[in-house]
Amino acid sequence: MKAVPLSRVHLTDEVRAAAVAALNSGRYILARECSAFERELAEYVGVRHCVLVSSCTAAFLLLHHAMELGPGDEVIVPSHTAFPTVESLIHVGAKPVFVEVDDTYCIDPAAIVEAVTPRTVGIIAVHLYGQAADMDRIAAVARTRRLWVLEDCAQAIGARYDSRRVGGLADASAFSFYPSKNLTVLGDGGCIMTNDDRIAEQVRMLRDHGRRSKFTHELVGFNLRFNEIQAAIGRVMLRHLDELNAGRRRIAARYGARLSRVVATPIERPGAECVYHMYVVRTPDRDALATHLKTYGVETGIHYPVANHQQPAITARFDHAQLPRTETLVNEILSLPIYGELPLEDADYVADRVIAFFESR
Ligand SMILES: Cc1ncc(COP(=O)(O)O)c(C=O)c1O
């Protein structure tokens, strides 16, 4: 029997050598490798500024501080996302206002319109599973209501929207380099990207105790810096990102061709190019299918089984309307194995097992 993991990191001698070289350089925090990684990331995404920080969660926290978000402010977010998308809002005293997602699992622009109140200050668009949110419609709502927009790019580095890469489509964006992500530094890591000079400068100071020079603290900041070894690893990973994302798209095309008659397969937004951080199918038989796949060595996941507006940490603080579409989908979604180097024959093995499950019913 095969064992097919949900995901696997790209770990090669080139990656190991870069880590060892950084280890031997004698510089460990925010030095040459970090500056080079920031430059290369900004160029890759097509933005003016990239600031490395210790995680995507840290990126949001620093962005919220830089944007002076505080008590009384409301921010519209999709309920169907990873909890860290909303965690930092609560740390700065703001209120997440949860809304439904559309058929692509990204925030529904029509739901945003209905959720705006006089206290709304911004929107977080999550490019979930590697698919760009409907940014033109989101920008149109934001413009007429004078709201800012942040992009959560944790799952979507390299994804395109109208030929432009996500991360430079709004006021600022946050990325994650956690091990399961499309681009990883083999540990925790993240960055903010923006074309706004002021936001970039504030985040740059806030990540390092609010200073620009060693002993002058202009702001009360944090220690949410980045390190040289992981930047060196990230630089190698970035050079392979496009080929790894192309591998994910090949797997997704294969799954789509084979599975769309038995489960609901992902819908790609017209004009956008999804990088399939996750390959998520939908079926009312989700739990039985997952159990069946497990017995054949196929690892699956659920991203995410509990909607954020129903998380205990949220219900203890805020009242929220029901979100029936989200509440149904969290019981039906299943993530199948996908990563850049997943062999097509393994994808076929997974597809065979999924089809066999439905044929045996
Ligand atoms: C959509 C989304 N946003 C934010 C995060 C937080 O990323 P990090 O673990 O780097 O803080 C994640 C990671 O799971 C994520 O998937």
The ligand as an ORCA input file, in Angstrom:
! r2SCAN-3c Opt
* xyz 0 1
  C      -4.943     32.072      5.627
  C      -3.894     32.151      6.707
  N      -3.673     33.331      7.318
  C      -2.739     33.457      8.279
  C      -1.978     32.390      8.693
  C      -0.973     32.575      9.783
  O       0.334     32.288      9.341
  P       1.534     32.070     10.360
  O       1.461     30.665     10.850
  O       2.770     32.337      9.542
  O       1.383     33.063     11.447
  C      -2.166     31.151      8.089
  C      -1.395     29.972      8.515
  O      -1.890     28.948      8.810
  C      -3.145     31.019      7.057
  O      -3.350     29.859      6.446
*
